[in-house]
Each structure stands twice: as structure tokens, then as C-alpha cells.
Amino acid sequence: MTTNNLQGEKLKYSLKWKGATVAVLLLAALLTYAHFTNNVRCQGCTVEVQAPAEVQPNTAFNASIIANDIPNQEGGMAGWEVLVSWTPGLINCTTQQLNYAYWPTHLGPLVTTPIDNDMGTYHQALGLQAPSLPVTGTYWLVNLTFLSSSQVSTQINITIGPYTTGGLIYCLVDKSQNDIQHGFISSQTVIVPEFLETLLLPLFMILSVISVMVATKTRKHK
């Protein structure tokens, strides 16, 4: 078995174990609110990663995971789980900051080691506890700090998006553990080496000089 296969098996096992633990803990947190209901499909709800459009190498930047337009399904969102990924080595996640303001009493964070830069993944979950109540509307869930690689010498596109390998999936749930239907919007960030930006001004000046010379030569021939 190759090193990549071993890493893949390790990741799948780790995520499945974490997923089972998170599911049990979320269920325990929400049982006090549980009652039967028909699942209402969300209209326009999304989970979105917002990050800068451009960063330079060896630069810290923030990416926010936001739940937009949470509907009034069983009162709203009572728990969430996010699992996002990126290309390992190009950026490293350094810190997480969770938003507890909408649930002053809560269960979690439920994943004790959420950041895995070797695999390029982030996995975390949070659930409410009484007397906190489900919420509707738009809330940021997590702010992540990343550091771009110092080894980038050409322009590279980075996507931070959902990761579902191992049977896990990002989710928003109501107080009965029903999934709140939603889409996912990934972030797109370009790492632009500093020398490319530094060369733009000299290049512009050279082109300007050439344009003036061509224009002058053209006038002399008339």
C-alpha cells in the first residue's frame, strides 16, 4: 500500500470516528428539544466560506464560514457541523475562532483537534443547550486564520470548500436533528507572488516609453 493510500485510509478512519462521536453528542444536546415534525425544505439557505480574493505568499489571512438565511424550521438552527478542505502545503490553518454569541449555553466545540494541515481539512461542530434557543437569519459560525506558503513562485488558485470523504458531510440541523436544506459556496483565493506585482509598474513604464517612441517615429515619417 502506498503512502498516499495509507494517508487516505488514516483520514477516512479518523473522520468516521469523529463523525460518529459528533453525531452522538449533537443528538444528546438536542434531545430536550426533540419532537416529530415534517421536514421543511430551505429556500435560499447557504453555508458560505468568505476569504480574500488575493493574498501574497507567507501572508496571514482570514476565512469566515457563514450560515446565510437560516429558515424557521422547527424554530431554526440548533446545531451545525462543518468539514472543509484545501490543497495541503499551499496554505496552513493556524487558529479557529467560534461564534458563541447566538447560543450563550452550548455543547462544544465537539472536535478537539479540528485542524489537520497534513490532510488539508478542518472539522468542527457545535450544538445548543437549554436555555439557548434555535436561531434564524444569518450568522458567522467560525473564523479561520490561514498562512499562505512562502514557497509559491507562480500565481496559484486556492479553493476552500466542502469535504465529504468518509461518509461525513457539512450540515445544519434543527432541534429534531432534521437537516436544514442548504447549498454551499466555496471561497476562491489567488496567491500572487510579490515579484509579479512589483514587475507590473516597470513593465507599464517600459510599454509607455515604447508607445511614445513609436508615436514620435510615426509623426516624423508623415
MARZALO-628094 format. One record per residue: residue number from 1; residue in one letter; y, x, z of N, C-alpha, C, CB in turn. Coordinates in steps of 0.2 Angstrom, whole numbers, plus 5000, padded with zeros to 4 digits. Atoms other than C-alpha are relative to their C-alpha. Glycine has a CB too. Layout:
BEGIN
NODE     k   r    n_v    n_u    n_w   ca_v   ca_u   ca_w    c_v    c_u    c_w   cb_v   cb_u   cb_w
NODE   NUM   A      Y      X      Z      Y      X      Z      Y      X      Z      Y      X      Z
...
END
This chain:
BEGIN
NODE     k   r    n_v    n_u    n_w   ca_v   ca_u   ca_w    c_v    c_u    c_w   cb_v   cb_u   cb_w
NODE     1   M   4994   5004   5000   5000   5000   5000   5006   5004   5000   5000   4995   5006
NODE     2   T   4994   4996   5001   5017   5007   4995   5005   4999   5006   5004   4999   4993
NODE     3   T   4995   5001   4994   5032   5010   5007   5004   4993   4999   5005   5006   5000
NODE     4   N   4996   5006   5001   5041   4995   4999   4996   4994   5002   5002   4999   4993
NODE     5   N   5004   5005   4998   5026   4984   5001   4999   4999   5008   4993   5001   4997
NODE     6   L   5000   5000   4992   5025   4989   5020   5006   4997   5003   4998   5007   5002
NODE     7   Q   4994   5002   4998   5043   4986   5022   5001   4992   4999   5006   5003   4997
NODE     8   G   5000   5007   5001   5041   4969   5014   4996   4996   5005   4998   4998   4993
NODE     9   E   5005   5003   4995   5026   4964   5025   5003   5000   5007   4993   5003   5000
NODE    10   K   4997   5000   4994   5036   4970   5040   5005   4995   5001   5003   5007   5001
NODE    11   L   4994   5005   5000   5051   4959   5036   4997   4993   5000   5004   5001   4993
NODE    12   K   5003   5007   5000   5040   4944   5032   4998   4998   5007   4995   4999   4995
NODE    13   Y   5003   5002   4993   5031   4945   5049   5006   4999   5005   4995   5006   5002
NODE    14   S   4995   5000   4995   5047   4949   5058   5004   4993   5000   5005   5005   4999
NODE    15   L   4996   5006   5000   5056   4934   5051   4996   4994   5001   5003   4999   4992
NODE    16   K   5004   5006   4998   5042   4922   5053   5000   4999   5007   4993   5001   4997
NODE    17   W   5001   5000   4993   5040   4927   5071   5007   4997   5003   4999   5006   5003
NODE    18   K   4994   5002   4997   5059   4925   5074   5001   4992   4998   5006   5004   4997
NODE    19   G   4999   5007   5002   5059   4908   5064   4997   4996   5005   4998   4999   4993
NODE    20   A   5004   5004   4996   5046   4901   5075   5003   4999   5007   4993   5002   5001
NODE    21   T   4996   5000   4993   5055   4906   5091   5006   4996   5000   5001   5007   5002
NODE    22   V   4994   5003   5000   5071   4900   5085   4999   4992   4999   5004   5002   4994
NODE    23   A   5001   5007   5000   5064   4883   5080   4998   4997   5006   4994   4999   4995
NODE    24   V   5002   5003   4993   5056   4880   5097   5006   5000   5004   4995   5005   5003
NODE    25   L   4994   5000   4996   5072   4885   5106   5005   4995   4998   5003   5007   5000
NODE    26   L   4995   5005   5002   5083   4874   5095   4997   4993   5002   5001   5000   4992
NODE    27   L   5003   5007   4999   5071   4859   5097   5001   4999   5008   4993   5000   4999
NODE    28   A   4999   5001   4993   5072   4862   5116   5007   4998   5002   4997   5006   5004
NODE    29   A   4993   5001   4999   5091   4862   5116   5002   4993   4998   5004   5005   4997
NODE    30   L   4998   5006   5003   5092   4846   5106   4996   4994   5002   5000   5000   4993
NODE    31   L   5005   5006   4998   5078   4835   5114   5004   4995   5004   4994   5003   5004
NODE    32   T   4996   5005   4996   5091   4827   5126   5004   4996   4996   5004   5004   5005
NODE    33   Y   4996   5004   5004   5100   4820   5111   4995   4996   4995   5005   5004   4996
NODE    34   A   5004   5003   5006   5085   4815   5100   4999   4993   5001   4993   5004   5001
NODE    35   H   5002   5007   5001   5082   4798   5094   4999   4999   4992   5005   4995   5003
NODE    36   F   5002   5001   5007   5075   4791   5077   5006   4997   4996   4994   4995   5000
NODE    37   T   4994   5002   5004   5087   4789   5063   4998   5001   4993   5006   5003   5001
NODE    38   N   5001   4999   5007   5087   4788   5044   5004   5006   4998   5001   4994   4995
NODE    39   N   4996   4994   5002   5092   4805   5036   5005   4998   4995   4996   5005   4998
NODE    40   V   4995   5002   5005   5109   4803   5028   5002   5006   4996   5007   4998   5004
NODE    41   R   4999   4995   5004   5112   4814   5013   5007   5002   5000   4998   4999   4993
NODE    42   C   4993   4998   5000   5128   4825   5014   5003   5000   4993   5000   5007   5003
NODE    43   Q   4996   5000   5006   5141   4823   5001   5006   5005   5001   5004   4993   4999
NODE    44   G   4995   4995   5000   5151   4839   4999   4999   5006   5005   5006   4997   5000
NODE    45   C   5000   4995   4994   5145   4849   5014   4997   5007   4997   4995   4997   5005
NODE    46   T   5002   4993   5002   5143   4868   5011   5000   5005   5006   5004   5002   4994
NODE    47   V   5000   4994   4996   5139   4884   5020   5003   5005   4996   4993   5002   5004
NODE    48   E   4997   4996   5005   5150   4897   5013   5001   5007   5004   5007   4998   4998
NODE    49   V   4998   4993   4998   5152   4916   5015   5007   5002   4997   4995   5005   4999
NODE    50   Q   4994   4998   5003   5170   4922   5013   5001   5007   5002   5006   4995   5003
NODE    51   A   4999   4993   5000   5174   4940   5010   5005   5003   4995   4993   5004   4999
NODE    52   P   4995   4997   5004   5187   4951   5002   4997   5001   4993   5003   5007   5002
NODE    53   A   5002   4999   5007   5187   4952   4983   4998   5007   4998   5005   4997   4995
NODE    54   E   5001   4992   5001   5188   4971   4983   5001   5004   5006   5006   5002   4995
NODE    55   V   4999   4995   4995   5186   4985   4995   4999   5007   4998   4995   4998   5006
NODE    56   Q   5001   4993   5002   5186   5004   4994   4994   5002   5004   5006   5004   5001
NODE    57   P   5006   4997   4997   5171   5015   4999   5003   5002   5007   4998   5006   4996
NODE    58   N   4999   4998   4993   5170   5019   5018   5005   4996   5003   5001   5008   5000
NODE    59   T   4995   5005   4998   5180   5004   5022   4997   4994   5004   5005   4997   4995
NODE    60   A   5002   5006   4996   5178   4991   5036   5003   4993   4997   5001   5001   5007
NODE    61   F   4998   5006   5003   5179   4973   5030   4996   4994   5004   5000   4999   4993
NODE    62   N   5003   5006   4997   5175   4955   5037   4998   4995   4995   5005   4997   5005
NODE    63   A   5003   5005   5004   5164   4942   5030   4999   4994   5005   4993   5002   4997
NODE    64   S   5001   5006   4996   5165   4924   5038   4995   4995   4997   5007   4997   5001
NODE    65   I   5005   5005   5002   5151   4912   5037   5003   4993   5003   4993   5001   5003
NODE    66   I   4996   5006   4999   5159   4894   5037   4996   4994   4998   5007   5000   4997
NODE    67   A   5003   5006   5001   5152   4877   5038   5005   4995   4998   4995   4997   5006
NODE    68   N   4995   5005   5003   5163   4865   5027   4998   4993   5000   5002   5003   4993
NODE    69   D   5001   5008   5001   5164   4846   5028   4994   4998   5003   5001   4999   4993
NODE    70   I   5006   5003   4996   5150   4843   5041   5001   4993   5000   4999   5004   5007
NODE    71   P   4999   5008   5000   5147   4824   5039   4998   4997   5007   4996   4997   4995
NODE    72   N   5002   5003   4994   5145   4812   5053   4993   4997   5000   5005   4994   5002
NODE    73   Q   5007   5001   5000   5126   4812   5053   4997   5001   5007   4996   5004   4994
NODE    74   E   5002   5000   4993   5119   4807   5070   5006   5003   5004   4994   5004   5000
NODE    75   G   4995   4997   4996   5136   4812   5076   5003   5007   4998   4998   5001   5007
NODE    76   G   4998   4993   5003   5137   4829   5066   4995   5005   5002   5007   5001   5003
NODE    77   M   5005   4994   4999   5130   4846   5068   4999   5002   5007   5004   5006   4997
NODE    78   A   5002   4999   4993   5120   4850   5084   4997   5007   5000   4996   4995   5002
NODE    79   G   5003   4993   5000   5113   4867   5078   5000   5003   4994   4992   4999   5003
NODE    80   W   5000   4996   5006   5113   4880   5065   4996   5006   5000   5007   5001   4998
NODE    81   E   5003   4994   5001   5103   4894   5058   5002   5003   4994   4992   4999   5001
NODE    82   V   4998   4996   5007   5109   4907   5045   4996   5006   4999   5008   5001   5000
NODE    83   L   5003   4994   5002   5100   4920   5036   5003   5002   4993   4992   4999   5000
NODE    84   V   4996   4998   5007   5110   4930   5023   4997   5008   4999   5007   5000   5001
NODE    85   S   5002   4994   5002   5106   4946   5014   5005   5004   4995   4993   5000   4997
NODE    86   W   4996   4996   5005   5114   4960   5004   4996   5006   4998   5007   5002   5004
NODE    87   T   5003   4994   5002   5110   4976   4995   5000   5006   5005   5003   5003   4993
NODE    88   P   5000   4995   4995   5104   4989   5008   5003   5006   4998   4993   5001   5003
NODE    89   G   4997   4994   5002   5114   5005   5008   5007   5000   4997   4995   5003   4995
NODE    90   L   4993   5000   5003   5129   4999   4999   5005   4998   5005   5000   4995   4994
NODE    91   I   4996   5002   4994   5136   4990   5015   4996   5000   5006   5004   4993   4998
NODE    92   N   5003   5001   4993   5131   4990   5033   5004   4995   5004   4999   5007   5003
NODE    93   C   4997   5005   4995   5134   4976   5045   5000   5004   5007   4996   4994   5001
NODE    94   T   4999   4997   4994   5141   4983   5061   5000   4996   5007   5006   5005   5000
NODE    95   T   4999   5005   4994   5146   4968   5073   4999   4993   4997   5006   5002   5003
NODE    96   Q   5000   5007   5001   5144   4950   5074   5005   4997   5005   4993   4996   5001
NODE    97   Q   4995   5003   4996   5157   4938   5082   4998   4992   4999   5007   5001   4999
NODE    98   L   5002   5007   5001   5150   4920   5085   5006   4995   5003   4994   4998   5004
NODE    99   N   4995   5005   4998   5162   4905   5087   4996   4995   5005   5003   4996   4994
NODE   100   Y   5003   5005   4995   5158   4895   5103   5005   4995   5002   4998   5004   5007
NODE   101   A   4994   5005   4998   5174   4885   5104   4998   4993   4999   5006   5001   4996
NODE   102   Y   5002   5007   5001   5166   4869   5097   4994   4998   5004   4998   4999   4993
NODE   103   W   5006   5002   4995   5151   4870   5109   5001   5004   5006   4993   5001   4997
NODE   104   P   4999   4996   4994   5158   4876   5126   4993   5002   5004   5005   4997   5005
NODE   105   T   5007   4999   4997   5140   4874   5133   4995   5000   4994   4998   4995   5005
NODE   106   H   5004   4999   5006   5127   4881   5121   4994   5003   5002   5004   5003   4994
NODE   107   L   5006   4996   4999   5110   4888   5119   5000   5006   4994   4993   4996   4999
NODE   108   G   5000   4995   5005   5110   4905   5111   5006   5005   5001   5001   4998   4993
NODE   109   P   5004   4999   5006   5113   4916   5102   4993   5001   5001   5003   5006   4996
NODE   110   L   5008   5000   4999   5094   4914   5099   4997   5006   4997   4998   4994   4997
NODE   111   V   5003   4994   5003   5091   4930   5089   5003   5006   5003   5000   5000   4992
NODE   112   T   4997   4995   4996   5093   4945   5100   5002   5006   4996   4995   5002   5005
NODE   113   T   4998   4995   5004   5093   4958   5086   5001   4997   4993   4994   5006   5000
NODE   114   P   4999   5004   5007   5101   4949   5071   5001   5004   4994   5006   4995   5001
NODE   115   I   4997   4995   5005   5107   4964   5061   4994   5005   4998   5006   5003   5001
NODE   116   D   5005   4996   5003   5094   4973   5050   5003   5004   4994   4993   4997   4999
NODE   117   N   4997   4996   5006   5103   4986   5039   4995   5003   4996   5005   5005   5002
NODE   118   D   5005   4997   5004   5087   4994   5033   4998   4995   4995   4994   5002   5004
NODE   119   M   5002   5005   5005   5082   4977   5025   5006   4997   4997   4996   4995   5004
NODE   120   G   4994   5004   5003   5100   4971   5022   5000   4993   5002   5000   5001   4993
NODE   121   T   5001   5007   4998   5098   4955   5032   5004   4999   5007   4993   4998   5001
NODE   122   Y   4997   5003   4993   5107   4945   5046   4997   4993   5001   5008   5000   4999
NODE   123   H   5004   5006   4998   5098   4931   5055   5003   4998   5007   4993   5001   5000
NODE   124   Q   4997   5002   4994   5106   4921   5069   5000   4992   5000   5007   5002   5001
NODE   125   A   5000   5008   4999   5105   4903   5076   5004   4998   5007   4993   4998   5000
NODE   126   L   4996   5002   4994   5115   4893   5089   4998   4992   5001   5007   5002   5000
NODE   127   G   5001   5007   4999   5112   4876   5097   5004   4997   5006   4993   4998   5001
NODE   128   L   4996   5003   4995   5122   4864   5108   4996   4999   5006   5004   4994   4998
NODE   129   Q   5003   5002   4994   5118   4860   5126   5005   4995   5003   4999   5006   5005
NODE   130   A   4996   5005   4997   5124   4845   5136   5005   5004   5005   4996   4994   5003
NODE   131   P   4997   5006   5003   5138   4841   5139   5003   5000   4993   5005   4997   5005
NODE   132   S   4998   4999   5007   5143   4848   5122   4998   4995   4996   4999   5007   4998
NODE   133   L   5002   5006   5005   5143   4835   5108   4999   5003   4993   5005   4995   5000
NODE   134   P   5000   4998   5007   5139   4837   5089   5007   5000   4997   4995   4995   4996
NODE   135   V   4993   4999   5003   5154   4841   5078   5000   4998   4993   5003   5007   5001
NODE   136   T   4999   5002   5007   5160   4835   5061   5006   5004   4998   5001   4993   4999
NODE   137   G   4994   4996   5002   5173   4844   5050   4998   5007   4997   5005   5000   5005
NODE   138   T   5001   4993   5003   5174   4862   5045   5001   5005   5006   5005   5002   4995
NODE   139   Y   5000   4995   4995   5171   4877   5057   4997   5006   4998   4996   4997   5006
NODE   140   W   5003   4994   5001   5168   4895   5056   4994   5001   5005   5005   5006   5000
NODE   141   L   5006   4999   4996   5151   4900   5063   5000   5007   5003   4994   4998   4996
NODE   142   V   5001   4993   4998   5150   4919   5063   5005   5004   4996   4993   5002   4998
NODE   143   N   4996   4995   5004   5162   4933   5058   4996   5006   5001   5007   5001   5003
NODE   144   L   5003   4993   5001   5153   4949   5052   5004   5005   4998   4994   4999   4996
NODE   145   T   4997   4994   5002   5160   4966   5051   4996   5004   4996   5003   5004   5006
NODE   146   F   5004   4996   5004   5154   4977   5037   5004   5007   4999   4998   4997   4993
NODE   147   L   4997   4994   5002   5157   4995   5032   4997   5002   4993   4998   5006   5005
NODE   148   S   5002   4998   5006   5156   5000   5014   4998   5007   5000   5005   4998   4994
NODE   149   S   5003   4994   5000   5146   5015   5009   5005   5005   4997   4994   5001   4995
NODE   150   S   4995   4994   5002   5156   5032   5007   4997   5003   4994   5001   5005   5005
NODE   151   Q   5003   4996   5005   5144   5037   4993   5001   4996   4993   4992   5001   5001
NODE   152   V   4999   5004   5006   5150   5024   4980   5005   5004   4995   5002   4993   5001
NODE   153   S   4996   4997   5004   5157   5033   4965   5002   4996   4993   4997   5007   4997
NODE   154   T   4999   5004   5006   5157   5019   4952   5001   4993   5003   4995   5000   4995
NODE   155   Q   4998   5007   4998   5163   5001   4953   4993   4996   5001   5004   4996   4995
NODE   156   I   5006   5004   4999   5149   4990   4961   5001   4993   5003   4995   5004   5005
NODE   157   N   4999   5006   4998   5147   4972   4964   4995   4998   5006   4999   4994   4995
NODE   158   I   5004   5001   4994   5140   4966   4981   5000   4992   5001   5003   5003   5007
NODE   159   T   5000   5007   4998   5134   4948   4985   4997   4999   5007   4995   4997   4994
NODE   160   I   5003   5002   4994   5131   4941   5002   4998   4993   5000   5005   5002   5006
NODE   161   G   5003   5007   5002   5120   4926   5000   4994   4998   5004   4999   4999   4993
NODE   162   P   5005   5002   4996   5106   4916   5007   4993   5004   4999   4999   4993   4999
NODE   163   Y   5006   4997   5001   5089   4924   5010   4995   4996   5003   5000   5007   5004
NODE   164   T   5005   5005   4998   5074   4913   5011   4992   5003   5000   5000   4994   4996
NODE   165   T   5006   4997   5000   5059   4925   5010   4997   4999   5007   5000   5008   4998
NODE   166   G   5003   5001   4993   5046   4922   5024   5000   4993   5002   5003   5004   5005
NODE   167   G   5001   5007   4998   5047   4903   5024   5006   4998   5004   4994   4999   5003
NODE   168   L   4994   5002   4996   5064   4903   5033   5006   4998   4995   5002   5006   5004
NODE   169   I   4994   5002   5004   5080   4895   5026   5006   4999   5005   4998   4994   4996
NODE   170   Y   4994   5001   4997   5098   4894   5032   5000   4992   5001   5006   5002   4997
NODE   171   C   5000   5007   5000   5101   4876   5039   5005   4998   5005   4993   4998   5003
NODE   172   L   4996   5004   4995   5112   4864   5048   4996   4994   5002   5007   4998   4997
NODE   173   V   5004   5006   4998   5104   4851   5059   5004   4995   5005   4994   5003   5004
NODE   174   D   4997   5005   4996   5109   4835   5068   4996   5000   5007   5000   4993   4997
NODE   175   K   5003   5000   4993   5104   4831   5086   4992   4997   5000   5004   4995   5005
NODE   176   S   5007   5002   5000   5087   4824   5080   4996   5005   4996   4999   4993   4997
NODE   177   Q   5003   4995   5004   5083   4840   5071   4999   4998   4992   4993   5002   5003
NODE   178   N   5000   5001   5007   5086   4832   5054   5004   5005   4996   5002   4993   4999
NODE   179   D   4995   4995   5004   5093   4844   5041   5006   4996   4997   4996   5003   4994
NODE   180   I   4993   5002   5003   5111   4841   5036   5000   5003   4993   5006   5001   5004
NODE   181   Q   5000   4998   5007   5110   4842   5017   5007   5004   4998   4999   4995   4995
NODE   182   H   4994   4997   5002   5122   4855   5010   4998   5006   4995   5003   5004   5007
NODE   183   G   5000   4994   5005   5125   4869   4997   5001   5006   5004   5004   4999   4994
NODE   184   F   4998   4994   4998   5128   4887   4999   5004   5004   4995   4993   5005   5002
NODE   185   I   4995   4996   5005   5142   4898   4992   5000   5007   5002   5007   4997   5000
NODE   186   S   5000   4993   4998   5139   4916   4992   5007   5004   4999   4995   5004   4996
NODE   187   S   4994   4996   5001   5153   4929   4993   4998   5006   4994   5002   5004   5006
NODE   188   Q   5001   4994   5005   5156   4942   4979   5006   5005   5001   5001   4997   4993
NODE   189   T   4996   4995   4999   5164   4958   4983   4999   5006   4996   5000   5002   5008
NODE   190   V   5000   4994   5004   5168   4973   4972   5002   5006   5004   5004   4999   4993
NODE   191   I   4998   4993   4997   5168   4991   4979   5003   5004   4995   4993   5004   5003
NODE   192   V   4996   4997   5005   5181   5000   4969   5002   5007   5003   5006   4996   4998
NODE   193   P   4999   4993   4997   5181   5019   4972   5008   5002   4999   4996   5005   4996
NODE   194   E   4992   4999   4999   5199   5025   4977   5002   5004   4994   5001   5004   5006
NODE   195   F   4997   4996   5006   5200   5038   4962   5001   4996   4994   4995   5005   4999
NODE   196   L   4998   5005   5005   5199   5023   4950   5007   4997   5000   4994   4995   4999
NODE   197   E   4993   5003   4999   5214   5015   4957   5005   5006   4999   5001   4997   5007
NODE   198   T   4995   4995   5001   5223   5032   4958   5001   5002   4993   4997   5007   5004
NODE   199   L   4999   4998   5007   5220   5036   4940   5004   4994   4996   4993   5001   4997
NODE   200   L   4997   5005   5004   5227   5019   4934   5008   5002   4999   5000   4993   5004
NODE   201   L   4992   4998   5001   5246   5025   4937   5001   5005   4995   5003   5001   5006
NODE   202   P   4999   4995   5005   5244   5041   4927   4998   4998   4993   4996   5006   5002
NODE   203   L   5002   5002   5006   5234   5033   4914   5005   4995   4996   4994   4996   5000
NODE   204   F   4994   5005   5003   5248   5019   4912   5006   5005   4998   5002   4996   5006
NODE   205   M   4994   4996   5002   5261   5033   4911   4999   5004   4994   5002   5005   5006
NODE   206   I   5001   4996   5006   5252   5043   4898   5000   4995   4994   4992   5003   5000
NODE   207   L   4999   5005   5006   5250   5027   4887   5007   4998   4999   4996   4994   5002
NODE   208   S   4993   5002   5001   5268   5023   4890   5003   5006   4995   5004   4999   5006
NODE   209   V   4997   4994   5004   5273   5041   4883   4998   5000   4993   4998   5006   5004
NODE   210   I   5003   5000   5007   5261   5039   4868   5004   4994   4996   4993   4999   5001
NODE   211   S   4997   5006   5004   5269   5022   4864   5007   5002   4998   5000   4994   5005
NODE   212   V   4994   4998   5001   5286   5029   4865   5000   5005   4994   5004   5003   5006
NODE   213   M   5001   4995   5005   5281   5044   4854   4999   4997   4993   4995   5005   5001
NODE   214   V   5002   5003   5006   5273   5033   4841   5006   4996   4997   4994   4995   5001
NODE   215   A   4995   5004   5002   5288   5021   4841   5006   5005   4997   5003   4996   5006
NODE   216   T   4995   4995   5002   5300   5036   4839   4999   5003   4993   5001   5006   5005
NODE   217   K   5002   4998   5007   5290   5043   4824   5000   4995   4995   4993   5003   5001
NODE   218   T   5000   5005   5005   5289   5027   4816   5007   4999   4997   4997   4993   5003
NODE   219   R   4993   5001   5002   5308   5025   4816   5003   5006   4996   5005   5000   5007
NODE   220   K   4997   4995   5004   5311   5042   4809   4997   5000   4993   4997   5007   5003
NODE   221   H   5002   5001   5007   5300   5038   4794   5003   4994   4996   4992   4999   5000
NODE   222   K   4997   5006   5003   5310   5022   4790   5006   5003   4996   5002   4995   5005
END
